[in-house]
């Protein structure tokens, strides 16, 4: 096992396009930032998404520490995985950056209903939840509720929408800073 940290990138519903900060981080450092590919980004199956995350953590853990970098439905997937994964598997995760967690319990998107309810168990690793004050997928109060339930630190940088490519974040230096602090 090496000391190399693998950052597993977990996009949300419909994935992250090339201008998204997740994709930019992957392009800048493809040896360290590895996307967890899902079989279907448009019609996500929660069990499949969790199984793919579990397999990715197991594979990455063989090389060293793992950090999760999730956005939107990716955050919900992390919470679901952590609530049911064995302690030996979650122990490989050194931390998680959970950005713009989608409030699936209140979303009116039929393709996402299988992810209900959002798992609210305390995460067994350090985490930071980052949410915008004007995110259409989660209210500030609900994002704070998720952070509290997950035992995560909460950061609210202001009004940036869903903290995605439409937010104009570019390489998103604040996200890099929060990631480095995990």
N, C-alpha and C positions, 0 to 999 in steps of 0.2 A: 504494500500500500504506500502511496506517495502522500505528500502534504498538499497536493494540488486540490484546490476547492473547485467543485463543479457547481455552477449556478444553473439549476434547472428552471427554464423559462416556461411558464404556464399561461398562455394567452386565454382569453375568454371566448365567448360565443362568437363564431365566425372568424376566429383567429386574429392575429395582429398583422396588419399590412406593413410594407417596407418603410413607411414614414413613422411608424409607431416606435416609441422609445425602446420597447422590448426588442424589436427587430434591429434597431440601430445598435443596441448593446451587443446583440449576437454577431452582427456584421463586424463590429470593431474588435471583438475578441472571441472568435468561434471556437477556440480551444477550451475556453472557460464557461461560455454561455451556450447551453444546449437546450433547444426547444423540445418539449415533450409533445410529440406529434399525436394528434387524435385521429381516429378513423373517420369521424364525421364532425366537421366544425359547425355545420348548419343544423343538424339534428342530433345534438349530443345525447349520449346515453351515460347516465351518471356512473353506473357500475363499470362500464368500459373506461371512462375517463379516470376513475379511481384506480382501476387495475393498471392502466398505462403509467400513471404517476408512481404507483408502487413498484412496477418493474423498472422504471427509470431511476428511482431512488436506490433500489437494490444494485443495479448496474453501476451507477456513479459511486456508491459507497465503497465499492471494491477498489477504487482509485484514491479515495480520501474523503474529506468532509464535503457535505452537500448543503447548499443554500437554495431555498425556493424563491423564485421571483415571479409572483402571480399578479394577474390583472383580471378584474371583473369576475366572470364565472370561474376563472382559474383559482380565485381566492376561496370560493365556495367549494371547489373540488379539494383544495388543500384541507379545509376544515373537515369535510366529510371523510377524507382519507385518514387524517390524524385521529379522528374519533374512533376508527375501527381498525387501524393498523396495529400490529404487534409492537410492543415497546422496543424490541431489538431493531426493528426497521426505523421507527421514528427517532431512535437514538443517533442515527447517522446524520440527521438534519441539525445543522448548527444554528439555523435561523431562517426566518421567512419575511420577505418584503411583500406585503399584501396591499395592492393598490386598487382603489375604487371597487370594493367588494359589491357585487350586484345583489340587491335585495330581491332575491328570487321569490320569497314569500309574498311579495307584493307586485311582482312583475306580471304583466298580462301577455306573456309570450308562450303559446302552447308548447313549443319545442323545448322549453325550459322547466316545465312543470314537474318533471321527474326528479329534479334537484331539490324539491321541497321536502321537508322543511330544511332551512339552513342549519347545519350542525352548529351547536353553540357550546360544545365542550371546550374546556381550557386546552390550549395547545401545549404539547410537551417540549416545546423549544421556544426560544425568544422570537418575538415577532413585532413588526411595526405595521400598523394599518394607516394608510394614507388615503384621505378622502377630500374631495372638493366641496365647497359650500353650495355649489349649484349643479351637482351631479344628477342627471335625470334618472339614474338607476339606483340611487340610494340617498336618502335624506341625511343631513348631518347628524341628527339624533340617532338614526338607525346605524350609521357607521360607528358612532361612539359606542352604541350598544354591542355591536359585533366585537369591537376592540376590547371592551370590558369582559365580555363572555370568553373571548379567546385568550385573555391575559396578556394582551398586546398593548404596546405604547401606541397612542393615537397622534397623528400629525395632520393638521388641516391647513394647507398652504394658501388657501383663498379660493377664488372662483375660477376654476379651470375646466368646468364641464366634467366629462368622464375620464379625465387624465389619460387621454389617448392621442392619436395622431391629429384629430381635429382640435386638440387643445393647444397646438403649436409649441410643444415642449422641447422639440428637437432632441438632443441627447439627454435632456433632463438632468442637469447637474444636481438638483436637490435629491432626486432619486438615487443617484450614485453615492451621494454623501450619506443618505440613510442606509443604503446597502453596506457601505464601508463600516458603519457603526454597529452592525449586527455581530 
